[in-house]
């Protein structure tokens, strides 16, 4: 019998952020789904042995509720391929895969495995990258660890845990900082992994869909967003000052983000919007060269574009050097045709990107 693609979720986050708590909940909750968990390395706190039924010399361990757990001793590709093979032969039953990366891992290569390897791409569908951030230690981890900043930049959705250990202002401050690093990932505050499963699974973060979720505050003309109208407006080019911009309403007109100015993170986002259509050939050349040159520093990027000569939206997105594009639905009658793009990366060359993109407008 034909089986569809197996959805895969990558769960990442710093040590102590609650990944294991969330995983245990996913595995023990009676949601009628069998999950295969791949642990990229058994850390200190691994899945409790009481829910494992196993001869531990075996790499793939069956759990008492029918889920499966694997430790990666070889590379991820081998494990994924072995799991899919056992599933095809009926030796293992599972509906989806969750890959837990170590606290210091870069999710980029894990995500790339799903696109670069034909066998894996034919068996699996990468659903999304979830990043957990510990509210209490988040600022310190972002200050000191580039891996932590990369995990935030890669995320399709961000869960902030342990907010009960900090004040509301401290949590808001961290949320504000994270939003500047990654405006396309919705953020949610969670307690001890207590998060509805429909907000963890089947998020379709890697679908080439025609929606570009960017925090609406980010699209205020005065903020980060740069409009490609061929002229500069607002402080569109004062990008380096964007962290000083406060997007909260305060009765006294003051912005209370005390730590905000101290953080100039190397993971930054650039949102670009244009009302004039793009010249498709120029844009393809420009994006191609950007991805070639800056690919390793580009974490995630996505755009929904208005291209000259087509009445359909064009969607592109990528991870590092891997970029895909697709024709989306037609622009609706009366819909305002505008291009929106977001780039998230390390030390992005903002001026090169903005001037290059403006140069591609028809």
Secondary structure, 3 states (H helix, E strand, C coil): CCCCCEEEEEEEECCCCCHHHHHHHHHHCCCCCCEEEEECCCCCCCCCHHHEECCCCCCEEEECCCCEEEECCCCHHHHHHHHHHHHHCCCCCCCEEEEECCCCCCHHHHHHHHHHCHHHHHHEEEEEEEEEEECCCHHHHHHHCHHHHHHHHHCCEEEEECHHHCCHHHHHHHHHHHHHHCCCCEEEECECCECCHHHCCCCCCCCCCCCCCCCHHHHCCCCCCEECCCCCCCCCCCHHHHHHCCCCCCCCCCCCCCCHHHCCCCEEEEEEEECCCECHHHHHHHHHHHHHHHHHHEEEEEEEECECCCCEEEEEEEECCEEEEEEEEECCCCCCCCEEEEEEEECCCHHHHHHHHHHCEC
